[in-house]
Amino acid sequence: MTTLTAIKKLNIQQIRNDFPILQTEMRGKPLVFLDSAASSQKPKGVIDAISQYYESQHANVHRGVYELSQEATDAFELGRERVRAFINSEFTDEVIFTRGCTESINLVASCFGKKFLNKGDEVIISAMEHHSNIVPWQMICEEKGAILKVIPVNEKGEIIFEEYEKLLSDRTKIVSIVHISNSLGTINPIKAVIELAHERGVPVLVDGAQATLHTKIDVQELDVDFYTFSGHKVYGPTGIGVLYGKRKWLDAMPPYQGGGEMIKTVSFEKTTYNELPFKFEAGTPDISGAIGLGIALKYITDLGLDAIAEHEKELLEYGTKKLLEIDGLRIIGTSENKASVISFLIDGTHPYDIGTILDKMGIAVRTGHHCTQPLMDFYGIPGTVRASFAVYTSIEDIDKLVAGVERAARMLR
Amino acid sequence: MTINEIQDGIIDDFSYFDDWMDKYEYIIDLGKNLPLIDESEKTDEKLISGCQSRVWLGVEHKEGIVEFKADSDAVITKGIIGLLIQVMSNQPAKDIVESELYFIDKIGLKEHLSPTRSNGLLSMVKQMKMYAVALNLIK
């Protein structure tokens, strides 16, 4: 439902109080955490939900006839329903729990690949993919004799759409592309990517690892075939991830792993598989992870995704402006359409050195190639320093970063 | 000087630094002022790849004495390399094999030699010892 009321302004100090780790120190200094793109911190509600589950609700799910098992099952399935509501999928059974975004992509590459890829077929990815959206496809392509095609990017760090159009052909069996680049922050035009692929009947997987904490996802509106993300990047626990898939694809794909949960009947002659989503969830699932993820998604939904986006936009604009005032600093990834991630380099310094000195000041940033080596090769750089912002990031955090970077640059040059 | 005498000397030098800034400024200066390997000699053969910074290691030996040359694209890594070279280079192979590198820990730079740091330094130290082991066997 759309409302006509203005987007509410978030009280960042109050939000920061919800995250216990932000009250701690690193290197004896108040923690300035600017590595949320690698993994975001957890609100107290998520931490409490996990403890509470183990203290009073734990039993294995889906099998027990006793009350406790039923309660655990209900809590676990409520987690799934919260994911469904968050991404607005039509059916709850289109939400598969995995270990993380990486496993979600591996699952699709493996199961979709087994069923639909043949020798000479093509898979399209982009040049800004995380290794987790490159390697699984390389592996299945190698196995099947299929070919991996790569959409090139321009200097700003945007996919070149015309090149994508050219790559799509009758041989294309699937397109797998990142929603928001983890190393550049670029928001890809995935709606247009999906529409164009669908004109040729080609399904699309969108790697949403970086997107779920910044933007509202509506898988029906996007008409996306597969959407993947990790719990830990969206204020939830580590070890839980999501694969959304349209029923028609999930039903057509063979199971990923064999074991308990995923079967209907087993005999030594023939096993029949369970229905969705259990067909893809062999073994005891990450019950507490699903519960924690559900609470995390509820937390940000309650804050308001529009309000979060507004706050992060302000951080991105402020951070970009302030950082660019530093002599010799250059930002890698300059698309107008960006999430709150700033990757940068300073002339005459190495990202590793900047990161090491910032660490001494209690400032956590990421340095290196961010698991996107081909992209770094494209720019001809060893890596970048990356500062990434989340809902709890404050303007003061950015001021500390800027002061820290200035100081590091002075020491290093 | 023996390996341990040099290590003790470095520990003594570092004891005069009051805070991390002074210490890192010293390491950075060491890194900046040490042209260790000529650009043309930074070949893939000598490259020890770390995920974060790159390290090149060259080795020569004469009459059982091993000489190391090393370099890095990151200046803090390079400064620490400078210290490691001071300690390990121009020493008998046998002493290098038997050496115990305690100074890194004592001067508070242990984290730079952690396997998870992936800056190439730990691999470099291992490589140095491997060379020494090999030379010691040949001898």
Boltz contact constraints between the chains, C-beta under 6 A:
constraints:
  - contact:
      token1: [A, 350]
      token2: [B, 73]
      max_distance: 6.0
  - contact:
      token1: [A, 350]
      token2: [B, 74]
      max_distance: 6.0
  - contact:
      token1: [A, 352]
      token2: [B, 52]
      max_distance: 6.0
  - contact:
      token1: [A, 352]
      token2: [B, 53]
      max_distance: 6.0
  - contact:
      token1: [A, 352]
      token2: [B, 74]
      max_distance: 6.0
  - contact:
      token1: [A, 353]
      token2: [B, 74]
      max_distance: 6.0
  - contact:
      token1: [A, 353]
      token2: [B, 75]
      max_distance: 6.0
  - contact:
      token1: [A, 353]
      token2: [B, 76]
      max_distance: 6.0
  - contact:
      token1: [A, 356]
      token2: [B, 76]
      max_distance: 6.0
  - contact:
      token1: [A, 360]
      token2: [B, 20]
      max_distance: 6.0
  - contact:
      token1: [A, 368]
      token2: [B, 51]
      max_distance: 6.0
  - contact:
      token1: [A, 368]
      token2: [B, 52]
      max_distance: 6.0
  - contact:
      token1: [A, 411]
      token2: [B, 25]
      max_distance: 6.0
  - contact:
      token1: [A, 411]
      token2: [B, 28]
      max_distance: 6.0
